[in-house]
Amino acid sequence: MTKAFYFKHVLNFNTPSGTSRGVLKTKNSWFIVIKNEKKIGVGECSIIEGLSPDPMEDYVETLKSVCENIHLGFDILSKKLKSYPSILFGLESAFLSLNSLSPFSIFPSEFTNHKDNMPINGLVWMGEKDFMKNQIINKINSGFDCIKIKIGAIDFNEELELLKSIRREFSEKDIEIRVDANGAFSYEEALINLPLLYKLKIHSIEQPIMPNQWKKMSFLCKNFPVDIVLDEELIYVNSLKQQEMLSTIKPKYIVIKPSLIGGLKKAEYWINLAEKNDIKWWVTSALESNIGLNIIAQWVYLKFSSIKQGLGTGQLYSNNINSPLYVKNGFLHYDPKTNWDITFFKGLL
């Protein structure tokens, strides 16, 4: 007999982390645990307030209903969860975990055998100039040759000065700089700011303006040399208009976040669609704990992408789940000799 449970865990940031939507001190995640007579499966439903499109007014009731009807299976349950991408991802992950040889080794590979690793970017959060500068120095000293910097929270001229200070010491061959505006610029600001960023040899900018402005975003992609990456644009587009959106905007890259778009099957669809349209991609974890990060990392590894992924968020929290995942010299590793902290799951396993 198959049963399922859910519980909430509030993740605490080691350091308050700034975005264009405010400063994050905590983040909510819910875990789905599926059990049968022989095996267990674990999945994470990760919510980012102000970004996740899931309706929160009946979120817990939806989780409860999913667990009470777990016997129906993923295919049936998923049809009722189209408005809940984070629950879709958590439920899909839990079933994949249940049907694997081990609940935490979902996609065995040379990555999970500790014979290979994955290059990732180092994430720099928004904040005061000195705070951001110290983060950048720490990332570079830690061996990262690709850093992603959140911009749009402080004065843009200060952010430019910060980027200039990096370029004075490190060329684009030494350090790849990605910036993420999270839609912080108005269209008029983007027209002014993008050429300034290009002069600093920026690799790319994620979502310079808010989503659902296809013609304006298309103009920016076509007329400015700095490469534009779509992020939030993928979260809010109608599923019937995904191809239309890509063919209209024609971005250089897209960023895929399984927790925000509805899971790995949806992510597979976006990858296939991007490649058909000659658009490159990378995957970013959406502030999941190590549970969500783990399945995303194992899945991405099998895609054999040469682009650095955004999977370095496992070190953000003071109360994360201890796991075999670790970051060294700008690479994500998995050491199977390190055990998962199953005591975290409060006896449900």
Contacts in CASP RR format, 6 or more apart in sequence:
PFRMAT RR
TARGET T0000
AUTHOR 0000-0000-0000
METHOD contacts of the structure
MODEL  1
MTKAFYFKHVLNFNTPSGTSRGVLKTKNSWFIVIKNEKKIGVGECSIIEG
LSPDPMEDYVETLKSVCENIHLGFDILSKKLKSYPSILFGLESAFLSLNS
LSPFSIFPSEFTNHKDNMPINGLVWMGEKDFMKNQIINKINSGFDCIKIK
IGAIDFNEELELLKSIRREFSEKDIEIRVDANGAFSYEEALINLPLLYKL
KIHSIEQPIMPNQWKKMSFLCKNFPVDIVLDEELIYVNSLKQQEMLSTIK
PKYIVIKPSLIGGLKKAEYWINLAEKNDIKWWVTSALESNIGLNIIAQWV
YLKFSSIKQGLGTGQLYSNNINSPLYVKNGFLHYDPKTNWDITFFKGLL
1 36 0 8 1.000
1 37 0 8 1.000
2 34 0 8 1.000
2 35 0 8 1.000
2 36 0 8 1.000
2 70 0 8 1.000
2 71 0 8 1.000
3 34 0 8 1.000
3 35 0 8 1.000
3 36 0 8 1.000
3 67 0 8 1.000
3 70 0 8 1.000
4 32 0 8 1.000
4 33 0 8 1.000
4 34 0 8 1.000
4 35 0 8 1.000
4 66 0 8 1.000
4 67 0 8 1.000
4 68 0 8 1.000
4 70 0 8 1.000
4 94 0 8 1.000
5 32 0 8 1.000
5 33 0 8 1.000
5 35 0 8 1.000
5 67 0 8 1.000
5 348 0 8 1.000
6 30 0 8 1.000
6 31 0 8 1.000
6 32 0 8 1.000
6 33 0 8 1.000
6 45 0 8 1.000
6 63 0 8 1.000
6 64 0 8 1.000
6 66 0 8 1.000
6 67 0 8 1.000
7 30 0 8 1.000
7 31 0 8 1.000
7 33 0 8 1.000
7 346 0 8 1.000
7 348 0 8 1.000
8 28 0 8 1.000
8 29 0 8 1.000
8 30 0 8 1.000
8 31 0 8 1.000
9 28 0 8 1.000
9 29 0 8 1.000
9 30 0 8 1.000
9 31 0 8 1.000
9 289 0 8 1.000
9 319 0 8 1.000
10 26 0 8 1.000
10 27 0 8 1.000
10 28 0 8 1.000
10 29 0 8 1.000
11 26 0 8 1.000
11 27 0 8 1.000
11 28 0 8 1.000
11 29 0 8 1.000
11 287 0 8 1.000
11 289 0 8 1.000
11 316 0 8 1.000
11 317 0 8 1.000
11 319 0 8 1.000
11 320 0 8 1.000
12 25 0 8 1.000
12 26 0 8 1.000
12 317 0 8 1.000
12 318 0 8 1.000
12 319 0 8 1.000
13 24 0 8 1.000
13 25 0 8 1.000
13 26 0 8 1.000
13 27 0 8 1.000
13 316 0 8 1.000
13 317 0 8 1.000
13 318 0 8 1.000
14 315 0 8 1.000
14 316 0 8 1.000
14 317 0 8 1.000
14 318 0 8 1.000
15 125 0 8 1.000
16 23 0 8 1.000
16 24 0 8 1.000
16 25 0 8 1.000
17 23 0 8 1.000
17 24 0 8 1.000
17 125 0 8 1.000
17 126 0 8 1.000
17 316 0 8 1.000
18 24 0 8 1.000
18 125 0 8 1.000
18 126 0 8 1.000
18 127 0 8 1.000
18 150 0 8 1.000
18 153 0 8 1.000
19 125 0 8 1.000
19 126 0 8 1.000
19 150 0 8 1.000
19 153 0 8 1.000
19 182 0 8 1.000
20 126 0 8 1.000
20 150 0 8 1.000
20 152 0 8 1.000
20 153 0 8 1.000
20 181 0 8 1.000
20 182 0 8 1.000
20 183 0 8 1.000
20 184 0 8 1.000
21 50 0 8 1.000
21 51 0 8 1.000
21 182 0 8 1.000
22 153 0 8 1.000
24 287 0 8 1.000
27 46 0 8 1.000
27 47 0 8 1.000
27 48 0 8 1.000
27 287 0 8 1.000
27 317 0 8 1.000
28 47 0 8 1.000
28 49 0 8 1.000
29 44 0 8 1.000
29 45 0 8 1.000
29 46 0 8 1.000
29 47 0 8 1.000
29 288 0 8 1.000
29 289 0 8 1.000
29 291 0 8 1.000
30 44 0 8 1.000
30 45 0 8 1.000
30 47 0 8 1.000
30 60 0 8 1.000
30 63 0 8 1.000
30 87 0 8 1.000
31 42 0 8 1.000
31 43 0 8 1.000
31 44 0 8 1.000
31 45 0 8 1.000
31 291 0 8 1.000
31 345 0 8 1.000
32 42 0 8 1.000
32 43 0 8 1.000
32 44 0 8 1.000
32 45 0 8 1.000
32 63 0 8 1.000
32 66 0 8 1.000
32 67 0 8 1.000
32 90 0 8 1.000
32 91 0 8 1.000
32 93 0 8 1.000
32 94 0 8 1.000
33 40 0 8 1.000
33 41 0 8 1.000
33 42 0 8 1.000
33 43 0 8 1.000
33 94 0 8 1.000
33 345 0 8 1.000
33 348 0 8 1.000
33 349 0 8 1.000
34 40 0 8 1.000
34 41 0 8 1.000
34 42 0 8 1.000
34 70 0 8 1.000
34 94 0 8 1.000
34 95 0 8 1.000
34 97 0 8 1.000
34 98 0 8 1.000
35 41 0 8 1.000
35 348 0 8 1.000
35 349 0 8 1.000
36 98 0 8 1.000
39 98 0 8 1.000
39 99 0 8 1.000
39 103 0 8 1.000
40 97 0 8 1.000
40 98 0 8 1.000
40 103 0 8 1.000
40 349 0 8 1.000
41 94 0 8 1.000
41 95 0 8 1.000
41 97 0 8 1.000
41 98 0 8 1.000
41 103 0 8 1.000
42 93 0 8 1.000
42 94 0 8 1.000
42 97 0 8 1.000
42 103 0 8 1.000
42 104 0 8 1.000
42 291 0 8 1.000
42 345 0 8 1.000
42 349 0 8 1.000
43 90 0 8 1.000
43 91 0 8 1.000
43 93 0 8 1.000
43 94 0 8 1.000
43 97 0 8 1.000
43 291 0 8 1.000
43 292 0 8 1.000
43 295 0 8 1.000
44 89 0 8 1.000
44 90 0 8 1.000
44 93 0 8 1.000
44 259 0 8 1.000
44 288 0 8 1.000
44 289 0 8 1.000
44 291 0 8 1.000
44 292 0 8 1.000
45 63 0 8 1.000
45 86 0 8 1.000
45 87 0 8 1.000
45 89 0 8 1.000
45 90 0 8 1.000
45 91 0 8 1.000
45 259 0 8 1.000
46 52 0 8 1.000
46 86 0 8 1.000
46 89 0 8 1.000
46 259 0 8 1.000
46 286 0 8 1.000
46 287 0 8 1.000
46 288 0 8 1.000
46 289 0 8 1.000
46 292 0 8 1.000
47 54 0 8 1.000
47 56 0 8 1.000
47 59 0 8 1.000
47 86 0 8 1.000
48 260 0 8 1.000
48 286 0 8 1.000
48 287 0 8 1.000
51 232 0 8 1.000
51 235 0 8 1.000
51 260 0 8 1.000
51 286 0 8 1.000
52 85 0 8 1.000
52 86 0 8 1.000
52 259 0 8 1.000
52 260 0 8 1.000
52 286 0 8 1.000
53 83 0 8 1.000
53 85 0 8 1.000
53 235 0 8 1.000
53 236 0 8 1.000
53 260 0 8 1.000
54 83 0 8 1.000
54 84 0 8 1.000
54 85 0 8 1.000
54 86 0 8 1.000
54 87 0 8 1.000
55 83 0 8 1.000
55 84 0 8 1.000
59 84 0 8 1.000
59 87 0 8 1.000
62 81 0 8 1.000
62 84 0 8 1.000
62 87 0 8 1.000
63 87 0 8 1.000
66 77 0 8 1.000
66 81 0 8 1.000
66 87 0 8 1.000
66 91 0 8 1.000
69 77 0 8 1.000
70 77 0 8 1.000
73 95 0 8 1.000
74 91 0 8 1.000
74 92 0 8 1.000
74 95 0 8 1.000
77 91 0 8 1.000
78 88 0 8 1.000
78 91 0 8 1.000
78 92 0 8 1.000
81 87 0 8 1.000
81 88 0 8 1.000
81 91 0 8 1.000
82 88 0 8 1.000
85 235 0 8 1.000
85 259 0 8 1.000
85 260 0 8 1.000
85 261 0 8 1.000
85 262 0 8 1.000
85 263 0 8 1.000
85 266 0 8 1.000
86 259 0 8 1.000
86 260 0 8 1.000
86 262 0 8 1.000
88 262 0 8 1.000
88 263 0 8 1.000
88 266 0 8 1.000
89 258 0 8 1.000
89 259 0 8 1.000
89 262 0 8 1.000
89 263 0 8 1.000
89 264 0 8 1.000
90 259 0 8 1.000
90 263 0 8 1.000
90 292 0 8 1.000
92 262 0 8 1.000
92 263 0 8 1.000
92 264 0 8 1.000
92 265 0 8 1.000
93 106 0 8 1.000
93 263 0 8 1.000
93 264 0 8 1.000
93 291 0 8 1.000
93 292 0 8 1.000
93 295 0 8 1.000
96 106 0 8 1.000
96 264 0 8 1.000
96 295 0 8 1.000
97 103 0 8 1.000
97 104 0 8 1.000
97 106 0 8 1.000
97 295 0 8 1.000
100 106 0 8 1.000
100 107 0 8 1.000
101 108 0 8 1.000
103 349 0 8 1.000
104 294 0 8 1.000
104 323 0 8 1.000
104 324 0 8 1.000
104 340 0 8 1.000
105 112 0 8 1.000
105 298 0 8 1.000
105 336 0 8 1.000
106 294 0 8 1.000
106 295 0 8 1.000
106 298 0 8 1.000
106 299 0 8 1.000
107 295 0 8 1.000
107 298 0 8 1.000
107 299 0 8 1.000
107 301 0 8 1.000
107 302 0 8 1.000
109 116 0 8 1.000
109 298 0 8 1.000
109 301 0 8 1.000
109 302 0 8 1.000
110 116 0 8 1.000
111 117 0 8 1.000
111 118 0 8 1.000
111 297 0 8 1.000
111 298 0 8 1.000
111 301 0 8 1.000
111 334 0 8 1.000
112 298 0 8 1.000
112 334 0 8 1.000
112 336 0 8 1.000
113 336 0 8 1.000
114 333 0 8 1.000
114 334 0 8 1.000
114 335 0 8 1.000
114 336 0 8 1.000
114 337 0 8 1.000
116 301 0 8 1.000
117 331 0 8 1.000
117 332 0 8 1.000
117 333 0 8 1.000
117 334 0 8 1.000
118 297 0 8 1.000
118 300 0 8 1.000
118 301 0 8 1.000
118 309 0 8 1.000
118 311 0 8 1.000
118 331 0 8 1.000
118 332 0 8 1.000
119 146 0 8 1.000
119 308 0 8 1.000
119 309 0 8 1.000
119 330 0 8 1.000
119 331 0 8 1.000
120 146 0 8 1.000
120 308 0 8 1.000
120 309 0 8 1.000
120 310 0 8 1.000
120 311 0 8 1.000
120 312 0 8 1.000
120 327 0 8 1.000
120 330 0 8 1.000
120 331 0 8 1.000
120 332 0 8 1.000
121 144 0 8 1.000
121 146 0 8 1.000
121 147 0 8 1.000
121 148 0 8 1.000
121 176 0 8 1.000
121 178 0 8 1.000
121 308 0 8 1.000
121 309 0 8 1.000
121 310 0 8 1.000
121 312 0 8 1.000
122 139 0 8 1.000
122 144 0 8 1.000
122 146 0 8 1.000
122 147 0 8 1.000
122 148 0 8 1.000
122 310 0 8 1.000
122 312 0 8 1.000
122 330 0 8 1.000
123 147 0 8 1.000
123 148 0 8 1.000
123 150 0 8 1.000
123 310 0 8 1.000
123 312 0 8 1.000
123 313 0 8 1.000
124 132 0 8 1.000
124 135 0 8 1.000
124 136 0 8 1.000
124 139 0 8 1.000
124 147 0 8 1.000
124 148 0 8 1.000
124 149 0 8 1.000
124 150 0 8 1.000
125 132 0 8 1.000
125 135 0 8 1.000
125 150 0 8 1.000
126 132 0 8 1.000
126 150 0 8 1.000
126 151 0 8 1.000
126 152 0 8 1.000
126 153 0 8 1.000
126 154 0 8 1.000
127 153 0 8 1.000
127 154 0 8 1.000
128 154 0 8 1.000
129 154 0 8 1.000
129 158 0 8 1.000
129 161 0 8 1.000
129 162 0 8 1.000
132 149 0 8 1.000
132 159 0 8 1.000
132 162 0 8 1.000
133 162 0 8 1.000
133 165 0 8 1.000
136 147 0 8 1.000
136 149 0 8 1.000
136 162 0 8 1.000
136 166 0 8 1.000
139 147 0 8 1.000
140 147 0 8 1.000
140 170 0 8 1.000
140 175 0 8 1.000
142 327 0 8 1.000
142 329 0 8 1.000
142 330 0 8 1.000
143 329 0 8 1.000
143 330 0 8 1.000
144 329 0 8 1.000
144 330 0 8 1.000
145 174 0 8 1.000
145 175 0 8 1.000
145 176 0 8 1.000
145 330 0 8 1.000
146 175 0 8 1.000
146 176 0 8 1.000
146 177 0 8 1.000
146 178 0 8 1.000
146 203 0 8 1.000
146 308 0 8 1.000
146 330 0 8 1.000
147 175 0 8 1.000
147 176 0 8 1.000
147 177 0 8 1.000
147 178 0 8 1.000
148 178 0 8 1.000
148 179 0 8 1.000
148 180 0 8 1.000
148 310 0 8 1.000
149 159 0 8 1.000
149 162 0 8 1.000
149 163 0 8 1.000
149 177 0 8 1.000
149 178 0 8 1.000
149 179 0 8 1.000
149 180 0 8 1.000
150 179 0 8 1.000
150 180 0 8 1.000
150 182 0 8 1.000
151 159 0 8 1.000
151 179 0 8 1.000
151 180 0 8 1.000
151 181 0 8 1.000
151 184 0 8 1.000
152 159 0 8 1.000
152 181 0 8 1.000
152 182 0 8 1.000
152 184 0 8 1.000
152 185 0 8 1.000
153 184 0 8 1.000
156 189 0 8 1.000
156 193 0 8 1.000
160 196 0 8 1.000
160 197 0 8 1.000
160 200 0 8 1.000
163 177 0 8 1.000
163 179 0 8 1.000
163 197 0 8 1.000
163 200 0 8 1.000
163 202 0 8 1.000
164 200 0 8 1.000
166 175 0 8 1.000
166 177 0 8 1.000
167 177 0 8 1.000
167 200 0 8 1.000
167 201 0 8 1.000
171 201 0 8 1.000
172 201 0 8 1.000
172 203 0 8 1.000
176 203 0 8 1.000
176 308 0 8 1.000
177 200 0 8 1.000
177 201 0 8 1.000
177 202 0 8 1.000
177 203 0 8 1.000
178 202 0 8 1.000
178 203 0 8 1.000
178 204 0 8 1.000
178 205 0 8 1.000
178 206 0 8 1.000
178 229 0 8 1.000
179 197 0 8 1.000
179 202 0 8 1.000
179 204 0 8 1.000
179 205 0 8 1.000
179 206 0 8 1.000
180 205 0 8 1.000
180 206 0 8 1.000
180 207 0 8 1.000
180 231 0 8 1.000
181 205 0 8 1.000
181 206 0 8 1.000
181 207 0 8 1.000
181 208 0 8 1.000
181 209 0 8 1.000
182 206 0 8 1.000
182 207 0 8 1.000
182 231 0 8 1.000
182 232 0 8 1.000
183 207 0 8 1.000
183 208 0 8 1.000
183 209 0 8 1.000
183 210 0 8 1.000
183 211 0 8 1.000
183 232 0 8 1.000
184 208 0 8 1.000
185 193 0 8 1.000
185 208 0 8 1.000
185 209 0 8 1.000
186 209 0 8 1.000
187 209 0 8 1.000
187 213 0 8 1.000
187 216 0 8 1.000
190 208 0 8 1.000
190 209 0 8 1.000
190 220 0 8 1.000
191 220 0 8 1.000
193 208 0 8 1.000
194 205 0 8 1.000
194 208 0 8 1.000
194 220 0 8 1.000
194 224 0 8 1.000
194 226 0 8 1.000
195 224 0 8 1.000
195 226 0 8 1.000
197 205 0 8 1.000
197 226 0 8 1.000
198 224 0 8 1.000
198 225 0 8 1.000
198 226 0 8 1.000
202 226 0 8 1.000
203 227 0 8 1.000
204 226 0 8 1.000
204 227 0 8 1.000
204 228 0 8 1.000
204 229 0 8 1.000
204 252 0 8 1.000
204 253 0 8 1.000
205 226 0 8 1.000
205 227 0 8 1.000
205 228 0 8 1.000
205 229 0 8 1.000
206 228 0 8 1.000
206 229 0 8 1.000
206 230 0 8 1.000
206 231 0 8 1.000
206 255 0 8 1.000
207 229 0 8 1.000
207 230 0 8 1.000
207 231 0 8 1.000
207 232 0 8 1.000
207 233 0 8 1.000
208 220 0 8 1.000
208 228 0 8 1.000
209 216 0 8 1.000
209 217 0 8 1.000
209 220 0 8 1.000
210 232 0 8 1.000
211 232 0 8 1.000
211 233 0 8 1.000
211 235 0 8 1.000
211 236 0 8 1.000
211 237 0 8 1.000
212 233 0 8 1.000
212 236 0 8 1.000
212 237 0 8 1.000
214 245 0 8 1.000
214 248 0 8 1.000
214 249 0 8 1.000
215 248 0 8 1.000
217 228 0 8 1.000
217 230 0 8 1.000
217 233 0 8 1.000
217 249 0 8 1.000
217 251 0 8 1.000
218 248 0 8 1.000
218 249 0 8 1.000
218 250 0 8 1.000
220 228 0 8 1.000
221 228 0 8 1.000
221 249 0 8 1.000
221 250 0 8 1.000
221 251 0 8 1.000
221 252 0 8 1.000
222 250 0 8 1.000
227 251 0 8 1.000
227 252 0 8 1.000
227 253 0 8 1.000
228 251 0 8 1.000
228 252 0 8 1.000
228 253 0 8 1.000
229 251 0 8 1.000
229 252 0 8 1.000
229 253 0 8 1.000
229 254 0 8 1.000
229 255 0 8 1.000
230 249 0 8 1.000
230 251 0 8 1.000
230 253 0 8 1.000
230 254 0 8 1.000
230 255 0 8 1.000
231 254 0 8 1.000
231 255 0 8 1.000
231 257 0 8 1.000
231 284 0 8 1.000
233 245 0 8 1.000
233 249 0 8 1.000
233 254 0 8 1.000
234 242 0 8 1.000
234 254 0 8 1.000
234 255 0 8 1.000
234 256 0 8 1.000
234 257 0 8 1.000
234 260 0 8 1.000
234 261 0 8 1.000
234 270 0 8 1.000
235 257 0 8 1.000
235 260 0 8 1.000
235 261 0 8 1.000
237 245 0 8 1.000
242 269 0 8 1.000
242 270 0 8 1.000
242 273 0 8 1.000
243 273 0 8 1.000
243 277 0 8 1.000
246 254 0 8 1.000
246 273 0 8 1.000
246 274 0 8 1.000
246 277 0 8 1.000
246 279 0 8 1.000
247 277 0 8 1.000
250 277 0 8 1.000
250 279 0 8 1.000
251 279 0 8 1.000
252 279 0 8 1.000
252 280 0 8 1.000
253 279 0 8 1.000
253 280 0 8 1.000
253 281 0 8 1.000
253 282 0 8 1.000
254 270 0 8 1.000
254 274 0 8 1.000
254 279 0 8 1.000
254 280 0 8 1.000
254 281 0 8 1.000
255 281 0 8 1.000
255 282 0 8 1.000
255 283 0 8 1.000
255 284 0 8 1.000
256 267 0 8 1.000
256 270 0 8 1.000
256 271 0 8 1.000
256 281 0 8 1.000
256 282 0 8 1.000
256 283 0 8 1.000
256 284 0 8 1.000
257 283 0 8 1.000
257 284 0 8 1.000
257 285 0 8 1.000
257 286 0 8 1.000
258 264 0 8 1.000
258 266 0 8 1.000
258 267 0 8 1.000
258 283 0 8 1.000
258 286 0 8 1.000
258 296 0 8 1.000
259 285 0 8 1.000
259 286 0 8 1.000
259 288 0 8 1.000
259 292 0 8 1.000
260 286 0 8 1.000
261 267 0 8 1.000
261 270 0 8 1.000
264 295 0 8 1.000
264 296 0 8 1.000
264 299 0 8 1.000
267 283 0 8 1.000
267 299 0 8 1.000
270 281 0 8 1.000
271 281 0 8 1.000
271 303 0 8 1.000
274 280 0 8 1.000
274 281 0 8 1.000
275 281 0 8 1.000
280 307 0 8 1.000
281 305 0 8 1.000
281 307 0 8 1.000
282 305 0 8 1.000
282 307 0 8 1.000
282 308 0 8 1.000
282 309 0 8 1.000
282 310 0 8 1.000
283 296 0 8 1.000
283 300 0 8 1.000
283 303 0 8 1.000
283 305 0 8 1.000
283 309 0 8 1.000
283 310 0 8 1.000
283 311 0 8 1.000
284 309 0 8 1.000
284 310 0 8 1.000
284 311 0 8 1.000
285 292 0 8 1.000
285 293 0 8 1.000
285 296 0 8 1.000
285 297 0 8 1.000
285 310 0 8 1.000
285 311 0 8 1.000
285 312 0 8 1.000
285 313 0 8 1.000
285 314 0 8 1.000
287 313 0 8 1.000
287 316 0 8 1.000
288 296 0 8 1.000
288 313 0 8 1.000
289 314 0 8 1.000
289 317 0 8 1.000
289 320 0 8 1.000
289 321 0 8 1.000
290 314 0 8 1.000
290 320 0 8 1.000
290 321 0 8 1.000
290 322 0 8 1.000
290 323 0 8 1.000
290 325 0 8 1.000
291 321 0 8 1.000
291 323 0 8 1.000
293 311 0 8 1.000
293 312 0 8 1.000
293 313 0 8 1.000
293 314 0 8 1.000
293 325 0 8 1.000
294 323 0 8 1.000
294 325 0 8 1.000
296 311 0 8 1.000
297 309 0 8 1.000
297 311 0 8 1.000
297 325 0 8 1.000
297 332 0 8 1.000
297 334 0 8 1.000
298 334 0 8 1.000
300 309 0 8 1.000
300 311 0 8 1.000
309 332 0 8 1.000
311 332 0 8 1.000
312 327 0 8 1.000
312 332 0 8 1.000
314 320 0 8 1.000
314 325 0 8 1.000
314 327 0 8 1.000
315 327 0 8 1.000
321 340 0 8 1.000
321 341 0 8 1.000
321 344 0 8 1.000
322 338 0 8 1.000
322 339 0 8 1.000
322 340 0 8 1.000
322 341 0 8 1.000
322 344 0 8 1.000
323 338 0 8 1.000
323 340 0 8 1.000
323 341 0 8 1.000
324 334 0 8 1.000
324 335 0 8 1.000
324 336 0 8 1.000
324 337 0 8 1.000
324 338 0 8 1.000
324 339 0 8 1.000
324 340 0 8 1.000
325 332 0 8 1.000
325 333 0 8 1.000
325 334 0 8 1.000
326 332 0 8 1.000
326 333 0 8 1.000
326 335 0 8 1.000
326 338 0 8 1.000
327 333 0 8 1.000
342 349 0 8 1.000
END
